[in-house]
Amino acid sequence: MTETMPDRLSVDPDSPHHNADLLAKGVGIRFNGAEKTNVEEYCVSEGWVKLTVGKAVDRRGKALTMKLKGKVEPYMRTEAAQG
Protein backbone atom coordinates (compact mmCIF):
# COMPACT_ATOMS: atom_id res chain seq x y z
CA MET A 1 0.00 0.00 0.00
CA THR A 2 1.61 3.23 -1.13
CA GLU A 3 0.82 6.41 0.73
CA THR A 4 1.18 9.73 -1.05
CA MET A 5 3.64 12.04 0.63
CA PRO A 6 2.54 15.59 1.48
CA ASP A 7 4.01 18.51 -0.45
CA ARG A 8 5.30 20.01 2.80
CA LEU A 9 6.15 18.36 6.11
CA SER A 10 7.80 19.51 9.33
CA VAL A 11 9.09 17.67 12.40
CA ASP A 12 8.32 20.71 14.61
CA PRO A 13 5.08 20.05 16.57
CA ASP A 14 4.31 23.80 16.60
CA SER A 15 4.28 23.97 12.78
CA PRO A 16 0.99 23.81 10.85
CA HIS A 17 2.75 21.33 8.50
CA HIS A 18 3.45 18.79 11.26
CA ASN A 19 1.94 15.29 10.87
CA ALA A 20 2.90 13.05 13.81
CA ASP A 21 1.20 9.94 12.40
CA LEU A 22 3.12 10.11 9.14
CA LEU A 23 6.42 10.86 10.88
CA ALA A 24 5.92 7.86 13.18
CA LYS A 25 5.72 5.59 10.12
CA GLY A 26 9.16 6.80 9.01
CA VAL A 27 9.83 9.40 6.35
CA GLY A 28 13.08 9.57 4.40
CA ILE A 29 14.35 12.47 2.29
CA ARG A 30 16.64 12.41 -0.72
CA PHE A 31 17.97 15.90 -1.47
CA ASN A 32 19.79 16.30 -4.81
CA GLY A 33 20.19 12.51 -4.91
CA ALA A 34 21.78 12.18 -1.44
CA GLU A 35 20.08 10.70 1.64
CA LYS A 36 19.65 13.35 4.36
CA THR A 37 18.95 12.48 7.99
CA ASN A 38 18.96 15.98 9.50
CA VAL A 39 15.95 17.46 7.68
CA GLU A 40 13.65 19.55 9.88
CA GLU A 41 11.19 20.58 7.14
CA TYR A 42 10.80 20.17 3.38
CA CYS A 43 8.69 21.49 0.51
CA VAL A 44 8.62 19.54 -2.76
CA SER A 45 6.79 22.13 -4.92
CA GLU A 46 9.15 24.97 -3.94
CA GLY A 47 12.22 22.69 -3.94
CA TRP A 48 13.81 23.35 -0.54
CA VAL A 49 14.74 21.65 2.71
CA LYS A 50 15.64 23.05 6.12
CA LEU A 51 18.59 21.20 7.64
CA THR A 52 19.80 21.39 11.22
CA VAL A 53 23.15 23.10 11.74
CA GLY A 54 25.14 21.02 14.20
CA LYS A 55 23.86 20.93 17.76
CA ALA A 56 23.31 24.67 18.04
CA VAL A 57 19.95 25.86 19.36
CA ASP A 58 18.24 29.24 19.52
CA ARG A 59 17.12 30.93 22.74
CA ARG A 60 13.86 28.96 22.68
CA GLY A 61 15.68 25.62 22.46
CA LYS A 62 14.85 24.91 18.80
CA ALA A 63 17.58 23.67 16.47
CA LEU A 64 19.19 26.24 14.18
CA THR A 65 18.48 25.47 10.54
CA MET A 66 19.60 26.54 7.10
CA LYS A 67 17.48 26.44 3.96
CA LEU A 68 18.88 24.79 0.82
CA LYS A 69 17.26 24.69 -2.62
CA GLY A 70 17.33 21.68 -4.92
CA LYS A 71 15.47 18.50 -5.85
CA VAL A 72 13.50 17.05 -2.91
CA GLU A 73 12.29 13.43 -2.95
CA PRO A 74 10.38 12.26 0.15
CA TYR A 75 9.63 8.54 0.62
CA MET A 76 8.40 6.13 3.27
CA ARG A 77 11.36 4.35 4.92
CA THR A 78 9.38 1.12 5.36
CA GLU A 79 8.89 0.87 1.57
CA ALA A 80 12.61 1.35 0.97
CA ALA A 81 13.44 -1.41 3.44
CA GLN A 82 11.05 -3.81 1.67
CA GLY A 83 12.15 -2.91 -1.87
C-alpha positions in Angstrom: 0.0 0.0 0.0 1.6 3.2 -1.1 0.8 6.4 0.7 1.2 9.7 -1.0 3.6 12.0 0.6 2.5 15.6 1.5 4.0 18.5 -0.5 5.3 20.0 2.8 6.1 18.4 6.1 7.8 19.5 9.3 9.1 17.7 12.4 8.3 20.7 14.6 5.1 20.0 16.6 4.3 23.8 16.6 4.3 24.0 12.8 1.0 23.8 10.8 2.7 21.3 8.5 3.5 18.8 11.3 1.9 15.3 10.9 2.9 13.1 13.8 1.2 9.9 12.4 3.1 10.1 9.1 6.4 10.9 10.9 5.9 7.9 13.2 5.7 5.6 10.1 9.2 6.8 9.0 9.8 9.4 6.3 13.1 9.6 4.4 14.3 12.5 2.3 16.6 12.4 -0.7 18.0 15.9 -1.5 19.8 16.3 -4.8 20.2 12.5 -4.9 21.8 12.2 -1.4 20.1 10.7 1.6 19.6 13.3 4.4 19.0 12.5 8.0 19.0 16.0 9.5 15.9 17.5 7.7 13.7 19.6 9.9 11.2 20.6 7.1 10.8 20.2 3.4 8.7 21.5 0.5 8.6 19.5 -2.8 6.8 22.1 -4.9 9.1 25.0 -3.9 12.2 22.7 -3.9 13.8 23.4 -0.5 14.7 21.7 2.7 15.6 23.0 6.1 18.6 21.2 7.6 19.8 21.4 11.2 23.1 23.1 11.7 25.1 21.0 14.2 23.9 20.9 17.8 23.3 24.7 18.0 19.9 25.9 19.4 18.2 29.2 19.5 17.1 30.9 22.7 13.9 29.0 22.7 15.7 25.6 22.5 14.9 24.9 18.8 17.6 23.7 16.5 19.2 26.2 14.2 18.5 25.5 10.5 19.6 26.5 7.1 17.5 26.4 4.0 18.9 24.8 0.8 17.3 24.7 -2.6 17.3 21.7 -4.9 15.5 18.5 -5.9 13.5 17.1 -2.9 12.3 13.4 -3.0 10.4 12.3 0.1 9.6 8.5 0.6 8.4 6.1 3.3 11.4 4.3 4.9 9.4 1.1 5.4 8.9 0.9 1.6 12.6 1.4 1.0 13.4 -1.4 3.4 11.0 -3.8 1.7 12.1 -2.9 -1.9 
